[in-house]
Amino acid sequence: QVQLVESGGGLVQAGGSLRLSCAASGTVSNINAMGWYRQAPGKQRESVATITSGGSTAYADSIKGRFTISKDNAKNTVYLQMNSLKPEDTAVYYCNADRITTRYWGQGTQVTVSS
């Protein structure tokens, strides 16, 4: 089992920045990739960014150039640096970890961007 705990969400004005953190614990060996999804009210959950165990990254088109995913292997933690935030970035952000054939989810952290 893998436990994921997100932190760093909050309320920010448009144009501002936030950094989300996701700390993994439990059986963290053989995690293939970790990432961030988000879900806005009335919308489906969507992938925002992913990072593989080898460090390869992928981003949704809507956040390219504004968000950066990174990881600290020693801390088993993944980060999402979010810059130039827009009101449409408002959502609950969820961390996920893919280990072998199982996907694990965190509890989510709210990000609200005011205009």
Backbone torsions as a table, in degrees:
resi	resn	phi	psi	omega
1	GLN	NA	146.2	177.4
2	VAL	-122.1	129.6	174.5
3	GLN	-106.3	136.8	-178.9
4	LEU	-124.2	131.1	179.3
5	VAL	-126.9	117.2	178.8
6	GLU	-91.9	154.4	173.5
7	SER	-155.0	165.2	173.7
8	GLY	105.8	-3.6	177.9
9	GLY	-71.9	173.2	178.7
10	GLY	162.5	-165.1	-179.7
11	LEU	-105.5	130.2	-179.3
12	VAL	-143.0	151.6	176.4
13	GLN	-79.3	155.8	177.0
14	ALA	-55.5	137.6	-176.6
15	GLY	91.9	-11.1	-178.8
16	GLY	-83.9	-174.8	-176.4
17	SER	-132.5	152.2	171.5
18	LEU	-143.2	154.2	172.6
19	ARG	-124.4	121.0	176.5
20	LEU	-93.9	145.6	176.7
21	SER	-124.2	148.1	176.7
22	CYS	-137.5	111.2	-179.4
23	ALA	-98.5	126.5	179.2
24	ALA	-100.2	141.2	176.4
25	SER	-143.2	171.5	-176.8
26	GLY	94.8	-137.3	-179.6
27	THR	-87.3	86.5	-174.6
28	VAL	-91.4	-6.4	176.0
29	SER	-68.0	153.0	177.6
30	ASN	62.9	24.5	170.1
31	ILE	-76.2	121.0	-175.5
32	ASN	-80.7	-37.7	-176.4
33	ALA	-160.1	155.8	172.5
34	MET	-133.2	159.6	-178.3
35	GLY	-167.3	-175.5	179.7
36	TRP	-127.2	135.4	170.6
37	TYR	-118.6	165.7	173.6
38	ARG	-143.5	153.2	178.3
39	GLN	-139.0	117.0	176.3
40	ALA	-90.4	157.8	-179.6
41	PRO	-55.8	129.4	178.0
42	GLY	77.0	5.6	-178.5
43	LYS	-121.8	162.2	177.8
44	GLN	-76.2	155.4	175.0
45	ARG	-67.5	136.4	-178.3
46	GLU	-130.2	149.1	177.9
47	SER	-74.0	137.2	179.1
48	VAL	-107.0	-52.1	-177.0
49	ALA	-158.4	148.8	177.0
50	THR	-136.0	154.6	175.2
51	ILE	-141.0	130.3	-177.7
52	THR	-87.2	171.8	177.9
53	SER	-62.2	-25.5	178.1
54	GLY	-86.9	-3.8	177.2
55	GLY	96.9	1.0	177.2
56	SER	-71.7	143.0	-177.1
57	THR	-123.1	156.0	175.3
58	ALA	-145.7	146.0	-175.1
59	TYR	-134.3	150.8	170.6
60	ALA	-70.3	148.0	-178.9
61	ASP	-59.6	-33.5	-174.1
62	SER	-68.0	-17.5	-177.5
63	ILE	-121.6	1.4	179.1
64	LYS	-57.4	135.3	179.5
65	GLY	86.1	-11.5	-179.8
66	ARG	-114.6	-34.6	-178.1
67	PHE	-109.7	148.2	176.5
68	THR	-135.3	127.9	176.1
69	ILE	-99.7	140.5	178.8
70	SER	-149.9	169.9	179.8
71	LYS	-145.1	154.4	174.4
72	ASP	-120.1	102.5	-175.0
73	ASN	-62.8	-34.6	-178.2
74	ALA	-65.2	-29.6	-178.3
75	LYS	-102.3	-0.3	-176.1
76	ASN	50.7	44.0	-174.6
77	THR	-127.9	138.0	175.2
78	VAL	-114.1	143.4	-177.8
79	TYR	-120.8	153.3	171.2
80	LEU	-131.4	105.3	176.2
81	GLN	-86.2	121.0	-176.1
82	MET	-116.6	114.9	179.4
83	ASN	-114.6	165.0	178.2
84	SER	48.5	48.1	-175.8
85	LEU	-64.7	145.4	-179.2
86	LYS	-120.1	155.8	177.2
87	PRO	-54.5	-33.0	-179.9
88	GLU	-71.7	-6.4	173.8
89	ASP	-82.7	-5.9	178.9
90	THR	-61.8	125.4	-176.9
91	ALA	-177.9	171.0	165.9
92	VAL	-88.8	127.4	-178.6
93	TYR	-102.8	128.5	-178.2
94	TYR	-115.8	136.5	172.9
95	CYS	-90.5	145.1	174.7
96	ASN	-135.9	154.9	176.4
97	ALA	-134.6	131.5	177.0
98	ASP	-103.5	116.1	179.7
99	ARG	-124.1	112.2	-177.1
100	ILE	57.6	-104.2	-178.1
101	THR	-114.2	10.6	-175.8
102	THR	-116.6	138.2	174.2
103	ARG	-106.4	129.1	178.0
104	TYR	-109.5	150.6	-177.7
105	TRP	-127.2	146.5	169.3
106	GLY	-84.2	-179.1	-175.3
107	GLN	-84.9	-13.0	178.5
108	GLY	95.6	151.1	176.2
109	THR	-137.7	135.2	-175.3
110	GLN	-80.9	131.7	171.6
111	VAL	-119.7	123.5	179.1
112	THR	-124.2	124.5	-179.9
113	VAL	-113.1	118.5	-178.9
114	SER	-93.2	148.2	-178.4
115	SER	-90.9	NA	NA
